[in-house]
Amino acid sequence: MLTLLLKTSLIWGLLLLLYFGLLSKEKSYTQARIYLWLTLLSGICLPVGASYFEFWEPATATGVPANINFNPADLASPAMPGGPAANNETATWGWHKIVWITWLAGAGIQLCLLLKSMICLYRLKAQSRLVRHSVADYYTHTSVTQPFSFGRTIFIPQKAYPDAELHMILQHERYHHLFRHAIDNIVLATGKIIFWFHPLYHILQHQLKLQHEYQVDECLKQQYGYTYGKLLVTQVIAQPQPALTNTFYYSPLKKRIAMLTSNRKSQPWKYLFSLPVLTLSFIFMSADKPNDERVRDGNTTTFRGNTFTWADPPPDEKKDYAMPTFERIVRYNGQEVKEGLSRISNTMQYEFQNKNLETLTENIVSAIEANIALFPQKIATISLENLTLNEQGDILYYDVKTLGVSITDTTISGTNRFPDVNTTVDKILKDRKLINPANLQLDNVYTVSAAVAGLREYQPMKGRLISTPPSKD
């Protein structure tokens, strides 16, 4: 979600910079209105659209390496010390919960304000007196302090206006209806429920409302000349009106007068400058993430532009009934990949080939367990199988295997089965501050067959485990 928000902010920011730098003083008001709407929609649709296609893009291809003769009960044998990870569950909500509660509170307030505005308009219309006029019918009431409109419904204060002045005011509000500005206001008010916290959204909303007034002012200037400008200057400070409405005395008045008196020629061709920005934004969104599809072809797998070669475990290791057996990654882009663990002679114990590799593996398991709240409640363990790291400690490859709280629950068990889980794991693994804060280095490319993070209790085993198949002595 944070990534989507950052992308939205980037697009809005770039297009608004172009708008204020080249376009805001142009007298092409219809084009400006369209441009601002395209800016608003591009900031939402481009990131969301890119994420949509990423979501439906399969996280794995058929032929993903699977475990051979794997039994969940086998994991109980090499249990590591440490209690169940359930103790971390409460603490990991942290800022995620605070952010969501804050956003929901703000969205709730905005929704209440929108509903209040609609109710106020309905009640005001019901309590007002309808007045017929040759330009447009309008409603008048003692509580109305300035002219405003919502669609066809126009409200005028209960005071005596000179005929010429009333004529201009009604024409002003009638043009708002002809330009369908009420639709803009409804959509903007609805969008504010979601983006109430975003300053760039408020800037876009303000600029669109200002363009509404510029559009109408230009029409009335052509009809009444500078008499209309004098009418604007005579505005008085009035009480605010419902958010969905278009107000005759919409501020900032100084900008409206400046646009009325400006003799600049319209140059709509300048809006073509937005095309390169939109194109670059689209390319940026499309090329944002490497391909996460694991494509198997024989004994090779292509993942994120890299090629991994697999080999079956030696026959003597398949006889070791105490541990599950796996296919192994033996080469990465043609480079040899070493097994990360080896069996201690004449024992059932295993040791890491490299101390830094052991530390990195422990960091990976701890990071996943610390983010228990990000994973579905039914998942008991997440096993990173075929975990492969390069000399810089970067993670090159992994498969995500999940087991349910109930071992017999086949709906939650599988390898690379849930794209959302893979995505969450990937974000955790990319956080170098969690995985490799000390910038540890390795002397070779290593693979660890399975690093298991225990998230929640299930029978008959509990807690955190690191499980690996035996290595050849």
Summary of the structure (lengths in Angstrom):
residues: 473
radius of gyration: 32.2
end to end distance: 47.0
largest distance: 106.1
contacts: 1393
relative contact order: 0.14
helix: 47%
strand: 17%
